Amino acid sequence: MHAFDVLGDPVRRRILELLADGEQSSGEVTAVIQREFGISQPAVSQHLRVLRDNGFASVRAEGTRRLYAVEPGPLQEIDLWLERFRGFWGPHLDALATELARGKRRRRMESEREKDTR
């Protein structure tokens, strides 16, 4: 399965977001996914399996629990692929940051002027 096919599913993206915060048990992941997406435990297990089988997640046993973690390799490959496209949005993000800084500076100056007139 291609990396973008794996990440094309919102449930799998959400699982990776959860795992990005640190290792999680399958029960913890299942509880969040069931609450947010309303899918069954077997369906969550299938998504975890797809992530594991495609190298996006690893699992280790700790007693009776299964702990999942993100594997960075496939994400790094996607990042490398996206690198060629960053030029399209980089300048726009830089311009946005400049405008945000200008607005912040303007609000700060207006606030200081209001304090001086009181």
N, C-alpha and C positions, 0 to 999 in steps of 0.2 A: 504494500500500500504506500502511495506517495505521501510525503510529509504533509503536504497541504490537504490531502484527503483526510489524514488523521486529525489535523487541526481544524478542518472545516466543520466539524461537529461541535456545537456550543457546549454540550455536556463534557466532552473531552477537554475543551479549552478551559472550562471551569475547574475540572479536576486538576489540570496542570497549575492553575492559579492557586488552588488550595495547597498543592504539593510544593509550590515555590516558596511558601511560608515555612516549610520544613517538613520532615518526615511525618506521615499521618497513617493511622491504622485504617484498614479497609472499612471498619465500622464507622470511624469518624467521617471518612469521605462519603460513605453511603448515606449517613444521616443528613449531611448537608445537601447532597445531590437529590435525595428523595424529597426533602423539604422545598428545594428551589425548583425542581423540574417535575416532581410528582411521578417518578418512574420507580419501578420495582428494584429490589436488591439484586436479583439476577441480571437485570439490565445494566445496573451500575457495574457489576462484576464483569460484564462483557466489555464495557468501555475501558475498565482498568486493564483487561486482557489485551485489547487493541493497543493501548498505550505501551504496555509491557512488550508485546510481540514486535512492535515497531521501534523499540529502543528509546521511547520517550520517558519511560518510568522503569524503576527497578523495584523488586520486592524482596523482603527478607523476613524470615520467621523469627518471632520472639515468643516462645511458649506457644500458646494457641493463637496468637495474633499474627496478622500479616501486616507489615509496615511498608508503605510505599514511599518512594522518593523520586524526584525529578532526575533524569539523566540529561546532562547538558549537550551531549554530542549532536543529536538531531536539531536541537534549537540553534546551535552554533552554525550548522550547515544552512539553516534557513536564514540566519542573520547574514551569512556570507552572500547568499543569493540576493537578499534584499539590498545589499550594499550598493549595487549599481543603480538602484532607484532612489537612493537617499538624496541625490542631487536635485530631484524634482521637488522635494518638500523642504529640504534644508534651508534654502534662502527665505522661503515663506515663513518658516518657524522663527528664523532670525528676525525677520521684519515684525512678526507678531510680538516677540520678546521686547523689541525696541519700543513698539507702541504701548505695550503694557508698562514698561518702565517710565515712559513719558507721562502716561496717565497717573501713575503712582506719584511721580514727582510733582505733577500739577496739583493733585489733591493735597499733598503734603504742604505745598506752598500756600494754597488757599486756606488750609486749616491754620497755618501759622499766621496768615494775615488776619483771619477772624479773631484769633487770640489777641493780636496786637491792637485791634480796634475795640476790644471790650474794656 
